[in-house]
Amino acid sequence: MTKNKLKGLVSLGSVITAIGFILLFFSVDIGLSLAEYRIVTQGGMDTSKYLIVIEGYTNNFLAAGSILFGIGISTIIFAYYKILNINE
């Protein structure tokens, strides 16, 4: 791999990490918004079901954010290590 491709890989990993970070910390807000949208489209919902829907959406975004954050950090570390090996 060339150094330019590895720098591109670092930037891709940074974008993936940023998306994962945003999903991690805003998962509650996104889950709440989607649950409210579901209430509007269905015309109403029981309170216990509403809480379950909020928790489900929040957990989905939390899991997706964690996966993306982990993949992004791993990509950055791998590419940085390879860049260091190219310089030697």
N, C-alpha and C positions, 0 to 999 in steps of 0.2 A: 504494500500500500504506500502511496505517496503521502507526503506531509500535507498537501492541500486536501486530499480526501479525508485524512484524519482530522484536520481542522473542521471540515464540513460535518464530520461525525460528532465532533464535540459540540458544534452549534446545534445539530439536530437533537443531541442528548439534552442540551440546555433548554430547548423548546419543550421537549417531552417532560422534563423535570418541572418546568414552570407550569405546564398544564396540570400535571399531577398535584403540584402544590396548591394551585387554585381550587381544584376539585376537593382536595383534602380539607381545606379551611373554609370553603363555602358550601360544603355538602348539605348542611342544615338549611341554609337559605334556598338552595336550589331544590332540595326535597320538599320544602314547605311550599314553594311556588308551584311545583308540579302537582302537589296534592290539592292546592287551592284551585288550580286549573281543572283537575279531575272533578271537583265538587261542582264547578260551574257547568261543565259539560254534562254531568249526570243529573243536575238539578237538585242535588242534596244527598246527604249521606249520614249515617249514624255516627255518633261521636267516637265510639270505640273503633269502628272501621276506619274513620278518618285518622286516628292516631296510629293505627297499624300501617296505613298507606304512607303517612309521613315517615315512619320508621323504616319502611321498606325502601322508599326512594332515597332516604339519607344513607342507608347502608349500601345501596348500590353505588352511589357516587363516592362514598368513602372507600369502598373496595377498588373501584376503578382508579381513583386518585392514588391510592397506595401502590397499585401495580404500576401505573405510569411513572410515579415518582421513583420507585425502585429500579425500573428499567432505565430511566433517564440517568440516574446516578451511576448505575453500572456501566452504561455506555460511555459516560464522561470519564470514569476512572480507567476503563479499558483503552480508550483512545489516547488519553494522556500518557498512560504507561507505554503505549506503542510509539508515541511521539518522542518520549525520552529515550527509547531504545534506538530510534532512527538517528538521533543526534550523536550517539556514542560510536 
